[in-house]
Structures are given as C-alpha cells and as structure tokens.
C-alpha cells in the first residue's frame, strides 16, 4: 500500500517539476520600443526606435549611430511578406527600394534554445522591486554562431541579447528598453508616396545573422 501511495506522489512531483521549467516563447506580436546595440567588430554603436508587427511581418526602424568617427541616420521599412525593403530620406524625398530575401524573424526565444536559469533583476525583498527573467542560450543552425538571451519570465519581453562568432568572440550586444505592447500608428508600415515609382534594386545582405531587429 505504501508503494502504491508513493507512485502517484512521485509522478505528481515529476510533472510539477516539468511544468515549472520555462518553455521557449514569442514576444507580443505588436511591439514598439527602443534598443541600443554595439557591434565591436565594426566599431559600431546604434540607438534604434522600432515598430514591430508579427501579424503582417513588417518592421519600421529609425536608427542613429556612430561607426568609427562617422555618424549616420537610417529610416528603414522592412516588408517581409512583400519582399521589399525601403530606405527613406524625407529631407529630399528620395527612397532606395531593394528586394528583401531574408526571412521574417519573430522576436522571442527560439524553439531550440536551452534554458539556463531564472533570476530577479533588482531586489526580491518586496513586490515590485525586481523583475523575474529567464536566461537562455543556443546555436544558430545555419552559421553555428552562439547566443545568450534574457527575456522576462512573464510576457516574453526581450531585455538583453548577446551574439557570438564561431570563434566565441562577441559580435552584437543588444539592450532593449521602453517597450510597449501594440503599435500606436499602423501607418508607419506604409511607404511614402515618393517611393512608389522607385526601381527595385537587388537584395542587400541584412546585417546580423540572428538579430531580432535588422539594423543595416
């Protein structure tokens, strides 16, 4: 009888343990926010505001940065479902329109990522003083490059990502902030009229093998 009693108890503990282990997840399908990125191999620092629409597979990027001693500003619209990328210049109403061959990448933890640990950012002494996060790592199958990710335990919101080369050198370090669920103005995904008649150029290589938000 004792053995029969212990079997369901053990099974219950095992199932409870499995249920508590975080699973890979996707971030909210409509998201706006900002990030900073550092690409040491290019001596490149970027500040970026973005609008992200996973339903329509659209991304709008406003980025400013410094590469070496040169500063730059980029306004880019990526329409993955249509296979078109726009680089927009409002100051002289010009537009560079390119084919977009890269697949749309959801913001989230890849399905084959490995859970590392769970921790609290800030203080766990009192409610509201800390943020519960999950840490993950994994390897990009196509390139064999490794990554480390930190996402919130609730909501699957990105906080930090680190990408490494095959040699283990840091390639991209990204920090997300001021994230808000939803897109305030859906018109950000509509290219301006002066882009309509522009010829489509051959596809450019998007910077970053596993970047959630493509920079350049």
GIMO-V812377 format. One record per residue. N is the residue number from 1. RES is the residue in three letters. SS is DSSP state (hx for helix, st for strand, lp for the rest). PHI is phi in radians with two decimals (none if undefined). OMEGA is omega in whole degrees, -180 to 180 (none if undefined). Layout:
n=(N/N)
res=(RES/RES)
ss=(SS/SS)
phi=(PHI/PHI)
omega=(OMEGA/OMEGA)
This chain:
n=(1/2/3/4/5/6/7/8/9/10/11/12/13/14/15/16/17/18/19/20/21/22/23/24/25/26/27/28/29/30/31/32/33/34/35/36/37/38/39/40/41/42/43/44/45/46/47/48/49/50/51/52/53/54/55/56/57/58/59/60/61/62/63/64/65/66/67/68/69/70/71/72/73/74/75/76/77/78/79/80/81/82/83/84/85/86/87/88/89/90/91/92/93/94/95/96/97/98/99/100/101/102/103/104/105/106/107/108/109/110/111/112/113/114/115/116/117/118/119/120/121/122/123/124/125/126/127/128/129/130/131/132/133/134/135/136/137/138/139/140/141/142/143/144/145/146/147/148/149/150/151/152/153/154/155/156/157/158/159/160/161/162/163/164/165/166/167/168/169/170/171/172/173/174/175/176/177/178/179/180/181/182/183/184/185/186/187/188/189/190/191/192/193/194/195/196/197/198/199/200/201/202/203/204/205/206/207/208/209/210/211/212/213/214/215/216)
res=(UNK/UNK/UNK/UNK/UNK/UNK/UNK/UNK/UNK/UNK/UNK/UNK/UNK/UNK/UNK/UNK/UNK/UNK/UNK/UNK/UNK/UNK/UNK/UNK/UNK/UNK/UNK/UNK/UNK/UNK/UNK/UNK/UNK/UNK/UNK/UNK/UNK/UNK/UNK/UNK/UNK/UNK/UNK/UNK/UNK/UNK/UNK/UNK/UNK/UNK/UNK/UNK/UNK/UNK/UNK/UNK/UNK/UNK/UNK/UNK/UNK/UNK/UNK/UNK/UNK/UNK/UNK/UNK/UNK/UNK/UNK/UNK/UNK/UNK/UNK/UNK/UNK/UNK/UNK/UNK/UNK/UNK/UNK/UNK/UNK/UNK/UNK/UNK/UNK/UNK/UNK/UNK/UNK/UNK/UNK/UNK/UNK/UNK/UNK/UNK/UNK/UNK/UNK/UNK/UNK/UNK/UNK/UNK/UNK/UNK/UNK/UNK/UNK/UNK/UNK/UNK/UNK/UNK/UNK/UNK/UNK/UNK/UNK/UNK/UNK/UNK/UNK/UNK/UNK/UNK/UNK/UNK/UNK/UNK/UNK/UNK/UNK/UNK/UNK/UNK/UNK/UNK/UNK/UNK/UNK/UNK/UNK/UNK/UNK/UNK/UNK/UNK/UNK/UNK/UNK/UNK/UNK/UNK/UNK/UNK/UNK/UNK/UNK/UNK/UNK/UNK/UNK/UNK/UNK/UNK/UNK/UNK/UNK/UNK/UNK/UNK/UNK/UNK/UNK/UNK/UNK/UNK/UNK/UNK/UNK/UNK/UNK/UNK/UNK/UNK/UNK/UNK/UNK/UNK/UNK/UNK/UNK/UNK/UNK/UNK/UNK/UNK/UNK/UNK/UNK/UNK/UNK/UNK/UNK/UNK/UNK/UNK/UNK/UNK/UNK/UNK)
ss=(lp/hx/hx/hx/hx/hx/hx/hx/hx/hx/hx/hx/hx/hx/hx/hx/hx/hx/hx/hx/lp/lp/lp/lp/lp/st/lp/lp/lp/st/st/st/st/st/st/st/st/st/st/hx/hx/hx/lp/st/st/st/st/st/st/st/st/st/st/lp/lp/lp/lp/st/st/st/st/st/st/st/st/st/st/lp/lp/st/st/st/st/st/st/st/st/st/st/lp/lp/lp/lp/st/st/st/st/st/st/lp/lp/lp/lp/st/st/st/st/st/st/lp/lp/lp/lp/lp/lp/lp/lp/st/lp/lp/lp/lp/lp/st/st/st/st/st/st/st/st/st/lp/lp/lp/lp/lp/lp/lp/st/st/st/st/st/st/st/st/st/st/lp/lp/lp/lp/lp/lp/st/st/st/st/st/st/st/lp/lp/lp/lp/lp/st/st/st/st/st/st/st/lp/lp/lp/lp/lp/st/st/st/st/st/st/st/st/st/st/st/st/lp/lp/lp/lp/hx/hx/hx/hx/lp/lp/lp/hx/hx/hx/lp/lp/lp/lp/st/st/lp/lp/lp/lp/lp/lp/lp/lp/lp/lp/lp/lp/lp/lp/lp)
phi=(none/-1.10/-1.12/-1.08/-1.26/-1.27/-1.03/-1.14/-1.14/-1.12/-1.07/-1.11/-1.15/-1.13/-1.11/-1.12/-1.12/-1.17/-1.16/-1.40/-1.28/-1.08/-1.97/-0.92/-2.54/-1.98/-1.27/-0.89/-1.21/-2.08/-2.60/-2.28/3.03/-2.45/-2.63/-2.09/-2.33/-2.22/-2.02/-1.08/-1.13/-1.92/0.86/-2.04/-2.12/-2.33/-1.96/-2.43/-1.90/-2.46/-2.14/-2.25/-2.24/-1.33/-1.13/-1.57/1.03/-2.18/-2.44/-2.03/-2.22/-2.07/-2.21/-2.29/-2.85/-2.41/-2.04/1.15/-1.77/-1.85/-1.77/-2.60/-2.40/-2.30/-2.07/-2.25/-2.08/-1.96/-1.90/-1.17/-1.16/-1.49/1.26/-2.35/-2.11/-2.02/-1.90/-1.87/-2.18/-1.26/-1.12/-2.17/0.90/-2.09/-2.60/-1.86/-1.94/-2.23/-1.16/-2.09/-1.73/-1.18/-1.28/-1.19/-2.04/-1.18/-1.32/2.81/-1.57/-0.97/-1.10/-1.78/-1.24/-1.84/-1.27/-1.72/-2.90/-2.09/-2.63/-1.91/-1.50/1.72/-1.91/-1.82/-1.18/-2.32/-1.02/1.54/-1.71/-2.56/-2.19/-1.41/-2.28/-2.01/-1.90/-2.34/-2.47/-3.14/-2.30/-1.31/-1.06/-1.20/-2.00/1.07/-1.54/-1.73/-2.56/-2.21/-2.26/-2.22/-2.20/-1.12/-1.19/-1.89/1.67/0.98/-1.70/-1.23/-2.09/-2.46/-2.39/-2.20/-1.98/-2.19/-1.32/-1.07/-1.48/1.52/-1.52/-1.15/-1.87/-2.52/-2.11/-2.18/-2.22/-1.72/-2.77/0.93/-1.44/-2.31/-1.31/1.83/-2.13/-1.11/-2.24/-1.05/-1.18/-1.12/-1.69/-1.86/-1.18/-1.14/-1.08/-1.26/-1.61/-1.09/-1.62/-1.33/-1.23/-1.45/-1.56/-1.03/-1.10/-1.74/-1.33/-1.34/-1.22/1.62/-1.28/-2.28/-1.15/-1.20/-2.03/-1.22/-1.62/-2.28)
omega=(-180/-180/179/179/-177/-177/179/178/180/178/179/179/180/180/179/179/180/-178/-177/-179/-178/178/174/-172/174/178/177/-174/175/-172/173/180/-177/176/168/-179/177/179/-172/-178/179/-175/-172/174/-174/168/-172/168/-175/170/-171/-179/-179/178/-180/-177/-180/175/174/-174/168/-173/173/-177/-180/178/-172/178/-176/176/-179/176/-177/171/-174/176/-179/178/-172/-178/177/179/-177/175/179/168/-167/178/-177/-174/176/177/174/-174/172/-175/-176/173/-179/-177/-177/178/176/-180/177/169/-179/179/-180/-175/-178/177/-180/178/180/-179/177/-178/179/172/-175/-178/176/-177/-178/178/177/-179/-179/-179/180/-177/175/178/-176/169/-179/-178/175/-173/-175/-173/-176/175/-176/180/172/-177/171/180/176/179/177/177/178/-180/-178/176/-179/171/175/177/-177/175/177/179/179/179/180/179/178/174/-174/177/-179/177/179/-179/-180/178/-178/176/-174/-177/180/-180/178/-179/177/-179/179/-174/-178/175/-171/-173/-177/180/180/180/177/-176/173/176/179/-177/176/-176/-174/-179/176/177/-178/-174/-173/none)
